[in-house]
Amino acid sequence: MKKSDTEQEQPGLEENKVPDSRSKREFDRELQELAEKERQEEIYYEERRRERHERNLKRKKRQIRNRNLALIITALAVLGGVGYFYREQTGLKDGMETLVAQVRDLIPGKNAGDASKIAEEQAKADQSTENPENNTEEATDSSANTDIQPESGEGTADDSDETTGNTGDNSENTAQDESGNMSDEEKTEDNSSDSANQPEQEAAQAAAINLNGVMPQAAAAGTGIIRRQIRHEKKVLTTAKEKAAQYDYDGAISLLQKDNAYVRNVHFQNAAEKFQKKKDKCVAWSPEQVTHIFYHSLIVDTSKAFDGDYKTDGYNQVMTTMDEFNKITQIMYDEGYVMVNLYDLADVDENGIMQAKQIYLPKGKTPFVLSQDDVCYYHSQDGDGIATKLVIDEEGKVRNEYVQDDGSTVVGDYDVVPLIDRFVEEHPDFAYHGHKGIVALTGYNGILGYRTDISYQTRPDDLNDDKKAWLDAHPDFDLDTERAEAKKVADAMKAEGWTFASHTWGHKNMSTVSMERLETDTQNFKENIDPLIGGTDIIIFAFGADINNGGEYTGNEKFEYLKSQGYDYYCNVDSNKYFVQMTDEYFRMGRRNVDGYRMYYNPDMLADLFDVSQVFDPSRPTPVPPMNGG
């Protein structure tokens, strides 16, 4: 049957039907993708616009900074020019000519090869003078091209304001020499009518041409000088604050006032005033009010020290564990104690007379003296859980060597010296003027863990078994090397505020030793130890045994000899909180032992320092053996 015309057109109508649901989704997705692309493009171009805006702002800041530098240098140049042409009237002729010559030498790019550049710069300068309307714009472009950038992390305009409060004044003082030669253009104008000075005027004009060619370099040099001055003033102020933090208010004030920047740097002036007010509020302490505590080497591993051998009782009596020491130090700091040294208490004047001094501390702070005996790391302590040596680590800090269970040696903080150093790094106000403790040395096994005694080299017939065994284990031993290493450590310790004392070379009981033996022992110390520590005038008696029973030393033969050998300070062991005796000839002080014996039997005698119950190491064997079997 033949289809009608209407039926034959039907396929065409089907082609124009609305798309199904799947086609709709694809169409919507394409629209979304187009919209997302447009959005990403908008973000991209917005970021580019923002970056251009930021670059323009930075460029304007550089232009402003460079214009300010140019103004400063120009002002200095004018002043220098006036001084140069009136040098004869002011009597500064030779000085001004020398200054100009030196400044010219400092300016870079001043040679024959720059002649064409100088001419071009001079032509530009003349053109800008004839066309003042364009002068500002050209100067702006020039300063932008110069683009003087500060060194990384240093010397920005913001930094200068925050640090010195006086950047403008600063630049005037520090940039004079570098910019003084840039005033010759003004010199020529000021003296154009002076026919008598015509040769000088011509020379000045030539110099002005040269200066126009090197203005960017001179500006850069001036900026460098300003940055260096800013860094210098930052360092001075930081050092002054560090001194004040350790109660050296006079030193902090003096450091600020002696600096040339003090007269114009308000931060220096404000800091000095603040330090003076703090000092005025301080409390004065006399030597009789200061206590003195001491330790022996610290026990790192109690399982090795208290292992039941013949040394266990001695360690338990006279030593302190590292854990106990750290707790005591923290408690004393929290209670306001501050370390001072013997020289803070008394000193010998220019006439050789011992004079008492006073210590000034803020209210709530209490001075005390710290010392440590036998910092030699004896052979007899090997393998007993005690450090073996003091060394300088890669950072230049004094630390210990310690032998672990597996025989390997590690470097760390395992004894009084490095532990106090680390504590003061965190709490600088624990050390008065940066002063730390006194290290008392014997010498028969060397010092600081180094085998520095001459007997290790000469090997006398009476050389003991410990030394022989050590030498056999170290066939490469060299006395000079040992002494050099020990001296390095001693110097580093002194730089960190430590003081050295004699504990007698052979750990001798000075109350009973013969006069002959005392003299021999003293000479052994002076020959073997003094050269390594720089000498000492302090003697801390071994066993705490003084050369008399407490009366003055007057007429005492042993004292007269020790005094003749340069000893002015004498310390024994005394159970009292304070013991100080001073005459014109010497200063004498008692010390309090902080060890197992004292903490176990007399905790009340340490109650002013700390609560023994809070620090006593539970790994310490009890009862602690009594002294002398009593």
C-alpha positions, 0 to 999 in steps of 0.5 A: 500500500502506498504511503501518503505524503504525510507518512513519507515525511515522518522520518524527517520529523523524527530527526528533529525530535528533542534529545534523550536524557543521556544527551542532556547530561553530556550537554550539561557536562560540557557547559560545566567544563566550559564554565570551569575553564573560564573560572580558572582563566579568571583566577590565573589573570587575577593572580597575574594582576596581583603579582604585577601590583606587588612588583610595582609596590616593591619598585616604588619602595626601592625608588623611595629608599634610593631617593632618600639615600641620594638626599642623605649623600647629597647633604653630606656632599654639601657639608664636605664641600663647604669644609673642603673649600674653607679648609685653610680658614678652619685649619683642616687643609691637610686633613680634608685633602687626605680625606677626599683622596681616600674617599676617591680611592674607595669609590668603584669604577673610577678609571680611564675605561669609564670616560665615555660613561662619565661623559654620558652621565654628565650630559644627562645631568646637564639636560636634566638641569635645563629641563627641570620638569623631567628631572624628577621622572628621570631620577626616579627611573635611575634609582629604580635601575640602581635597585640596591638590595639589602643583604639576606636578612639584614639591613632593611629600612624596617629593620633599621627603624626597629633596631636603632630608631635613628637610621637617618642619624646613623647614615650621617655618621657612618657614610661621611667618609664614603660620600664626602667626595661627592660634594665637589659639584657644590664646591664649584658653585660656592666658589665660582666668583673666587678668582683666586681659587680658579685652579681649585675650582677647575679641579673641583669641576673635574671631580664633579664629573667623575662623581656623577658617573659613580653616584650609583656605586657611591650610593650602594657603598653608603647603603652597605655602611649603613647596614654594617652600622645597623648590625653593629648596633644590634649586636651591641644592644644584644650583648648588653641585654645578655650582660644585664640578664646575668646581673652585670648592670654596670658592664651593660651600661658601660658597653652602651655608653662607650659606643659612638651610637649612644648619643643618638640611639634612643634604644641604647639610652632607654636600655641604659636607663632601665639597667640602672633602675634595676641595679638601684633596686638590687640587694647587696650581699657581703662575703659572710652571707654566701654559702659554698657547696661542692660535689665530686664526679657524678655517678651516671650508672648506679648499677656500676658504681654500686655493684658491691665491690670495694669502691661501692661504699666510698662512692655511696658516701662522697659522690652524687648521682647525675639524677640527684645533681640535676634535681638539686640544680633545678630546685636551687634555681627555682629558689632563686640561687645564683652562682658566684665565684670567689673573685666576686667575694674578695679580690687583691688590690693593687697593693696586694691587700685582700679586700672584701667585695659586695654582690648586687642581686635583685630581691629574691636572689641568693648567691652561692659558690659551687665547686667540684673536686677531683676533676681528673677522671682517675684510672681507678674509676674506669668501668664504674659508670662515671665519665672518663674525660672532658672534650670539646665537641663539633660545636665548640662546647665542653662535654664528656666522653662516657664508655657504654656497656658495649665498650663504645664511647659516646659524647654528651653531658655526664658530669658537673661542668657540661651539665651546668653549661647546658643549664646556664644556656637555658637559664643565663640568670643562674650565673652571676656575670657569667661566672660558674663553678671552681674546678679543683684538680690533682695531677698524679693521673693528669687532669680532665681525663688527659694523662698530662703528668710527666710520670707517664713519659718518664715511667719511674720505677715506682710507677703504679699498676694503673698507669702501667696498664693504661700505657700498655693499652695506649702504645701511641701515647704522646705527652705533648699531645695530651697536654695540648688537648687538655689545655684546649679544654681548660681554655674553653672552660675558662671562656665559659666562666669556670675557674681552676684551683689546686687540690694538691698534686697528689691529693695530700692531707695538708694538715698532716703532711710534712713541710718537705712533702708539701713543698714537693707536691706544690712544685709538682702541681706548678710544673705539671698543671699550672702551664695547662690551666694558666696558673691559679691562686686558689687551693682547695684542700684535699679531704677538706683538711685545712693547715690549721684548726680554724684560727688565723694563719698568722705565723703558720709555716705552711701558710707562709710557703703557700702564700709565697707560691701565690695562693691567696684563696683557701677552702676547707670543708666545714659543716656550717652554712657559712664560714668566711675568714679574711685578712689582708693576706688571704681569703678563707672559706668553708665548703659544704659537701652535697653527697650521699653521706650528708643527704642520708645522715644530715638532711636538715643541714641542707634544708636551706638549699633543697628538700633531700626527700625530693632528690635522694636517688632510690637506687642508692644503697642504704644505709649509707656507710658511716665515715671512718666506720663510726 
